[in-house]
Amino acid sequence: MANFGTVFASPGFIRVGKGISRSLGELLKPRNVCKVMFVTDPGIAALKLDEPVRKSLEEAGIAVAVYNQVGADPTLDQAKEVIALLTADKPDLVIGFGGGSSIDVAKIAAVMTGNPGGDLRKLVGVNLVPNPGLPTLFIPTTAGTGSEATNISILNDVERQVKLGIVSEFMYAHTVLIDPELTLSLPPRMTSWTGLDALIHAIEAYVSRAATPLTDCLAVRAIELIAKYLRKAYADGANVEAREGMLTASLLAGMAFTNTQCGGAHACAMAAGARYHLAHGLATTLMLPATMEYNLIAAPEKYRHIAEIFGYHTAGLSLYDGAALSVRAVTDLAKSMDFVFGLENYGGAEAHVKEMAPLTLLNARLWNSNPRAVDQAQVEKILLRSFGDWPK
């Protein structure tokens, strides 16, 4: 059997700098881009956060069409709506501007222009998209999802009450712009939720069965940056250094987990998030402690290292006691930003656990990456442990 070695993939070009998004028109001139479709959300439109970027494009003579109705929890039907617009408008480039939802919709809509008539449900999984589509450029306005660095689009299947993940090598961005100015107005709660989501991406990439030395260095650096900057960004949204640190952490975590996939916290969050209509960062954070607790025995050295990054002293403790401090580290971080644990506080009911567990197990790509295997009974225990406060 042929051995193709370890593969590492990432976006084509990444540009980082304060205010860089206001120079987008100049950056695109050499690429002979004449027409773009701008995909964003109503919140961005209301804040007019995109206006300087669109002005830059228009001043460069680039025609701009705008779709600004992406929901916080984008659905299959919404993705189809944007696909239809792109098919009719035929832009040269698709720009995803905003949080993970806008970027995910831009991503899937762009690639589907090269796969007309494709059934999105049949593309759920890894590399089932046959052909490339339009090129993309992503500009994140939150520091959390890392979607700008990944080849993954998450959509809500409302009919089946589950979130679906489509993964394709054709969905990597041609270019990513990282501009900390765009995150200065992010409210504290969203700073917390998105930052915790970035941390979960980094942790799950680090302990993944598919982890490599390449992904480990990215994941560890992301954890270090989040440990240093998340509380600062939460406390003072105008702290540009903290905002850039968090955007960098989110990007690095995205580059790590797109090559490993995430794990059990995300698998559980996709089921719970769809059932209770929870924001992604909120859902993943609710599921993280119980999932980490379950996984500790499978990767104790790495979990101990996570605790140490957060400043917890493991000297003199057994390997497993040191590893357990990583759960305390992440719950302490979340609670220092007024995060409230307990799925019941967000509409969850223990009576729903037996219904959610099989839906959680549908996310095979995530459980295959998780450091410890599960069955339905174990998933039910993880979900039940996600009720109530932490630490236990």
C-alpha positions as CSV (number, residue, x, y, z in Angstrom):
1,M,0.0,0.0,0.0
2,A,1.3,3.5,-0.9
3,N,2.4,5.7,1.9
4,F,1.6,9.4,1.3
5,G,3.0,10.7,4.6
6,T,1.7,13.4,6.8
7,V,-0.3,16.1,5.1
8,F,-0.6,19.7,6.3
9,A,-3.0,22.1,4.6
10,S,-3.8,25.8,5.2
11,P,-5.1,28.9,3.4
12,G,-3.0,30.2,0.5
13,F,-2.0,33.6,1.8
14,I,-2.4,35.1,5.3
15,R,-2.0,38.9,5.9
16,V,-2.0,40.3,9.4
17,G,-2.0,43.9,10.4
18,K,-4.0,46.7,12.1
19,G,-6.2,48.4,9.5
20,I,-5.2,46.1,6.7
21,S,-8.8,45.4,5.7
22,R,-9.1,49.1,4.6
23,S,-6.5,48.4,1.9
24,L,-8.4,45.4,0.4
25,G,-9.1,47.2,-2.9
26,E,-5.4,47.9,-3.5
27,L,-4.5,44.3,-2.5
28,L,-7.0,42.9,-5.1
29,K,-5.9,45.1,-8.0
30,P,-3.1,42.9,-9.2
31,R,-5.5,39.9,-9.3
32,N,-7.7,41.5,-11.9
33,V,-10.8,41.2,-9.7
34,C,-13.7,43.1,-11.2
35,K,-16.7,41.9,-9.2
36,V,-17.1,40.5,-5.7
37,M,-19.9,39.1,-3.6
38,F,-19.7,40.3,0.1
39,V,-21.3,37.8,2.5
40,T,-22.0,39.0,6.0
41,D,-24.6,39.3,8.7
42,P,-27.2,41.9,9.8
43,G,-25.2,42.8,12.9
44,I,-22.2,43.8,10.8
45,A,-24.5,45.7,8.5
46,A,-26.1,47.6,11.4
47,L,-22.7,48.6,12.8
48,K,-21.5,49.5,9.4
49,L,-18.3,47.6,10.2
50,D,-17.9,46.6,6.6
51,E,-18.3,50.1,5.0
52,P,-14.5,51.0,5.0
53,V,-13.7,47.6,3.4
54,R,-16.4,48.0,0.7
55,K,-15.4,51.6,0.1
56,S,-11.8,50.4,-0.5
57,L,-13.1,47.9,-3.1
58,E,-15.3,50.5,-4.8
59,E,-12.5,53.0,-5.0
60,A,-10.4,50.4,-6.7
61,G,-13.1,50.1,-9.4
62,I,-14.4,46.7,-8.1
63,A,-18.2,46.2,-8.2
64,V,-19.6,44.9,-4.9
65,A,-22.7,42.9,-4.4
66,V,-23.8,42.3,-0.8
67,Y,-25.6,39.6,1.0
68,N,-26.0,40.6,4.7
69,Q,-28.6,38.2,6.0
70,V,-26.5,35.3,7.4
71,G,-28.0,34.1,10.6
72,A,-26.2,33.2,13.8
73,D,-27.0,29.6,13.2
74,P,-27.0,29.3,9.4
75,T,-29.2,26.7,7.8
76,L,-29.1,24.5,4.7
77,D,-31.8,26.7,3.2
78,Q,-29.8,29.9,3.8
79,A,-26.8,28.3,2.2
80,K,-28.9,27.4,-0.8
81,E,-30.1,31.0,-1.0
82,V,-26.6,32.4,-1.3
83,I,-25.6,29.6,-3.8
84,A,-28.4,30.8,-6.0
85,L,-27.3,34.4,-5.7
86,L,-23.7,33.5,-6.6
87,T,-24.8,31.4,-9.5
88,A,-26.8,34.3,-10.9
89,D,-24.4,37.1,-10.1
90,K,-21.2,35.3,-11.2
91,P,-18.6,37.3,-9.2
92,D,-14.9,36.8,-9.5
93,L,-14.4,36.4,-5.8
94,V,-16.5,35.6,-2.7
95,I,-15.6,37.6,0.4
96,G,-16.7,36.2,3.8
97,F,-16.8,39.0,6.4
98,G,-17.8,38.4,10.0
99,G,-17.9,35.5,12.4
100,G,-17.8,31.8,11.6
101,S,-21.4,31.8,10.4
102,S,-20.8,34.3,7.6
103,I,-17.5,32.7,6.6
104,D,-19.0,29.2,6.6
105,V,-21.9,30.3,4.4
106,A,-19.5,32.1,2.0
107,K,-17.3,29.0,1.9
108,I,-20.0,26.4,1.0
109,A,-21.8,28.8,-1.4
110,A,-18.5,29.5,-3.3
111,V,-17.6,25.9,-3.7
112,M,-21.1,24.9,-4.8
113,T,-20.9,27.2,-7.8
114,G,-18.6,24.5,-9.2
115,N,-21.0,21.8,-8.3
116,P,-24.4,22.9,-9.6
117,G,-27.4,21.0,-8.3
118,G,-25.5,19.2,-5.6
119,D,-27.4,18.0,-2.6
120,L,-25.7,19.5,0.5
121,R,-26.8,16.6,2.7
122,K,-25.0,14.1,0.4
123,L,-21.8,16.1,0.8
124,V,-21.6,15.8,4.6
125,G,-18.3,14.2,5.6
126,V,-14.8,14.6,4.3
127,N,-13.8,15.4,0.7
128,L,-17.1,14.4,-0.9
129,V,-17.3,17.7,-2.9
130,P,-16.3,16.7,-6.5
131,N,-15.1,20.1,-7.9
132,P,-13.7,23.4,-6.9
133,G,-15.8,26.6,-7.1
134,L,-15.2,30.3,-6.9
135,P,-12.1,31.6,-5.0
136,T,-12.6,33.1,-1.6
137,L,-11.2,35.7,0.7
138,F,-12.1,35.7,4.4
139,I,-11.9,38.5,7.0
140,P,-12.9,37.4,10.5
141,T,-14.4,39.9,12.9
142,T,-14.4,37.6,15.9
143,A,-11.5,35.7,17.5
144,G,-12.9,32.2,18.0
145,T,-14.2,30.0,15.2
146,G,-11.0,29.9,13.2
147,S,-13.2,29.3,10.2
148,E,-11.0,31.6,8.0
149,A,-8.3,28.9,8.3
150,T,-10.3,25.8,7.7
151,N,-11.9,23.8,5.0
152,I,-15.1,23.1,7.0
153,S,-18.6,24.5,6.8
154,I,-21.1,23.9,9.5
155,L,-24.8,24.2,8.7
156,N,-28.0,23.6,10.7
157,D,-30.3,20.9,9.4
158,V,-33.5,22.3,11.0
159,E,-35.6,19.4,9.8
160,R,-33.5,16.8,11.5
161,Q,-32.4,19.0,14.4
162,V,-28.7,18.4,13.9
163,K,-25.7,20.4,12.6
164,L,-23.9,19.1,9.6
165,G,-20.2,19.4,8.7
166,I,-19.0,19.5,5.1
167,V,-15.2,19.2,4.7
168,S,-13.5,19.8,1.4
169,E,-10.0,20.6,0.3
170,F,-11.7,23.0,-2.2
171,M,-12.9,25.2,0.6
172,Y,-9.6,26.7,1.8
173,A,-9.4,30.4,1.3
174,H,-7.1,31.9,-1.3
175,T,-6.4,34.8,1.1
176,V,-7.1,35.6,4.8
177,L,-6.9,39.1,6.3
178,I,-6.4,39.4,10.0
179,D,-7.2,42.9,11.2
180,P,-7.5,43.5,15.0
181,E,-9.3,46.8,14.4
182,L,-12.4,44.8,13.3
183,T,-12.7,43.1,16.7
184,L,-12.5,46.2,18.9
185,S,-16.3,46.6,19.2
186,L,-16.9,43.0,20.0
187,P,-19.0,42.9,23.3
188,P,-17.5,41.2,26.3
189,R,-19.8,38.2,26.3
190,M,-19.0,37.5,22.6
191,T,-15.3,38.0,23.3
192,S,-15.6,35.4,26.0
193,W,-17.6,32.8,24.1
194,T,-15.6,33.1,20.8
195,G,-12.3,33.1,22.7
196,L,-13.3,30.0,24.7
197,D,-14.2,28.4,21.4
198,A,-10.7,29.1,20.0
199,L,-9.3,27.5,23.2
200,I,-11.4,24.4,22.6
201,H,-10.2,24.2,19.0
202,A,-6.6,24.3,20.2
203,I,-7.1,21.8,23.0
204,E,-9.0,19.3,20.8
205,A,-6.4,19.6,18.1
206,Y,-3.6,19.1,20.6
207,V,-5.0,15.9,22.1
208,S,-6.4,14.6,18.8
209,R,-5.5,11.1,17.6
210,A,-4.5,12.8,14.4
211,A,-2.2,15.3,16.0
212,T,1.3,15.8,14.5
213,P,4.3,17.8,15.4
214,L,3.1,20.5,13.0
215,T,-0.3,20.8,14.5
216,D,1.0,20.5,18.1
217,C,3.2,23.6,17.7
218,L,0.3,25.6,16.4
219,A,-2.1,24.3,19.1
220,V,0.2,24.9,22.0
221,R,1.0,28.4,20.8
222,A,-2.7,29.1,20.5
223,I,-3.3,27.9,24.1
224,E,-0.4,30.1,25.3
225,L,-1.8,33.2,23.6
226,I,-5.3,32.6,24.9
227,A,-4.0,32.1,28.4
228,K,-2.2,35.4,28.1
229,Y,-4.8,37.5,26.3
230,L,-8.4,36.4,26.6
231,R,-9.0,37.9,30.0
232,K,-7.4,41.1,28.9
233,A,-9.5,41.3,25.7
234,Y,-12.6,40.6,27.8
235,A,-11.7,43.3,30.4
236,D,-10.8,46.0,27.8
237,G,-12.1,45.6,24.3
238,A,-9.9,48.5,23.1
239,N,-6.7,46.7,24.0
240,V,-5.3,46.2,20.5
241,E,-2.5,44.0,21.6
242,A,-4.9,41.6,23.3
243,R,-7.3,41.7,20.3
244,E,-4.4,40.9,17.9
245,G,-3.2,38.1,20.2
246,M,-6.6,36.6,20.3
247,L,-7.1,36.8,16.5
248,T,-3.7,35.1,16.0
249,A,-4.6,32.4,18.5
250,S,-7.9,31.8,16.7
251,L,-6.1,31.5,13.4
252,L,-3.4,29.2,14.7
253,A,-6.0,27.0,16.4
254,G,-8.0,26.9,13.1
255,M,-4.9,25.9,11.2
256,A,-4.3,23.1,13.7
257,F,-7.8,21.6,13.9
258,T,-8.4,21.8,10.2
259,N,-5.6,19.2,9.9
260,T,-6.7,17.0,12.9
261,Q,-10.5,17.7,13.2
262,C,-12.0,18.6,16.6
263,G,-13.2,16.1,19.1
264,G,-15.9,15.1,21.5
265,A,-16.8,18.6,22.9
266,H,-17.6,19.7,19.4
267,A,-19.5,16.5,18.6
268,C,-21.7,17.0,21.7
269,A,-22.0,20.7,21.0
270,M,-23.3,20.2,17.5
271,A,-26.2,18.1,18.8
272,A,-27.0,20.3,21.8
273,G,-26.5,23.5,19.8
274,A,-29.0,22.3,17.2
275,R,-31.5,21.1,19.8
276,Y,-31.5,24.3,21.9
277,H,-30.4,26.8,19.3
278,L,-27.2,27.8,21.2
279,A,-24.4,29.9,19.9
280,H,-21.5,27.7,18.9
281,G,-19.0,29.1,21.4
282,L,-21.5,28.8,24.2
283,A,-22.4,25.2,23.3
284,T,-18.8,24.0,23.0
285,T,-17.8,25.6,26.3
286,L,-20.7,23.9,28.1
287,M,-19.5,20.6,26.7
288,L,-15.8,21.0,27.3
289,P,-15.3,20.1,31.0
290,A,-17.2,16.8,30.8
291,T,-15.4,15.8,27.6
292,M,-12.0,16.7,29.0
293,E,-12.7,14.8,32.2
294,Y,-13.6,11.7,30.1
295,N,-10.5,12.1,27.9
296,L,-7.9,12.7,30.6
297,I,-6.7,9.1,30.8
298,A,-6.1,8.9,27.0
299,A,-3.7,11.8,26.8
300,P,-2.6,12.7,30.4
301,E,0.8,14.2,29.4
302,K,-0.8,16.7,27.1
303,Y,-3.6,17.6,29.5
304,R,-1.0,18.1,32.2
305,H,0.9,20.4,29.9
306,I,-2.3,22.5,29.3
307,A,-2.6,22.9,33.1
308,E,1.0,24.1,33.2
309,I,0.5,26.6,30.4
310,F,-2.3,28.2,32.6
311,G,0.1,28.4,35.5
312,Y,-1.1,25.5,37.5
313,H,1.6,23.7,39.5
314,T,1.8,20.0,38.8
315,A,5.1,19.2,40.5
316,G,4.6,16.5,43.2
317,L,1.3,15.4,41.7
318,S,0.7,12.1,39.9
319,L,0.5,12.3,36.1
320,Y,-3.3,12.0,36.3
321,D,-3.8,14.5,39.1
322,G,-1.8,17.0,37.2
323,A,-3.8,16.3,34.0
324,A,-7.0,16.8,36.0
325,L,-5.9,20.4,36.7
326,S,-6.5,21.2,33.1
327,V,-10.2,20.9,33.6
328,R,-9.9,23.3,36.5
329,A,-7.9,25.7,34.4
330,V,-10.5,26.0,31.7
331,T,-13.4,26.3,34.0
332,D,-11.6,28.9,36.1
333,L,-10.9,30.9,32.9
334,A,-14.5,30.7,31.8
335,K,-15.9,31.6,35.2
336,S,-13.5,34.6,35.6
337,M,-15.5,36.0,32.6
338,D,-18.9,35.3,34.3
339,F,-19.6,32.2,32.2
340,V,-22.4,30.1,33.7
341,F,-22.0,26.3,33.3
342,G,-25.0,23.9,33.3
343,L,-26.9,23.0,30.2
344,E,-30.1,23.4,32.1
345,N,-29.5,27.2,32.3
346,Y,-29.9,27.4,28.5
347,G,-33.0,25.3,28.0
348,G,-31.5,21.9,28.3
349,A,-33.3,19.0,30.0
350,E,-31.8,15.7,31.1
351,A,-34.9,14.0,29.6
352,H,-33.5,14.9,26.1
353,V,-30.1,13.1,26.6
354,K,-31.2,9.8,25.2
355,E,-32.4,11.5,22.1
356,M,-29.3,13.7,21.6
357,A,-26.7,10.9,22.2
358,P,-27.4,9.1,18.8
359,L,-27.2,12.5,17.0
360,T,-23.9,13.2,18.7
361,L,-22.5,9.9,17.4
362,L,-23.4,10.9,13.9
363,N,-20.4,13.2,14.0
364,A,-18.0,10.3,13.2
365,R,-15.2,12.6,11.9
366,L,-15.1,14.3,15.3
367,W,-15.2,11.2,17.4
368,N,-12.6,9.5,15.2
369,S,-10.3,12.4,16.2
370,N,-11.2,12.3,19.9
371,P,-8.4,10.7,22.0
372,R,-10.7,8.2,23.6
373,A,-13.4,6.1,21.9
374,V,-17.0,6.3,23.0
375,D,-20.2,4.4,22.8
376,Q,-23.8,5.7,23.3
377,A,-23.8,5.0,27.0
378,Q,-20.6,7.0,27.5
379,V,-21.9,9.8,25.4
380,E,-25.0,9.9,27.6
381,K,-22.8,10.2,30.7
382,I,-20.8,13.1,29.1
383,L,-24.0,14.9,28.3
384,L,-25.4,14.3,31.8
385,R,-22.2,15.7,33.3
386,S,-22.8,18.9,31.2
387,F,-25.7,19.7,33.5
388,G,-24.8,21.5,36.7
389,D,-21.9,23.7,37.7
390,W,-18.2,23.1,37.3
391,P,-15.9,22.2,38.9
392,K,-17.9,19.2,40.3
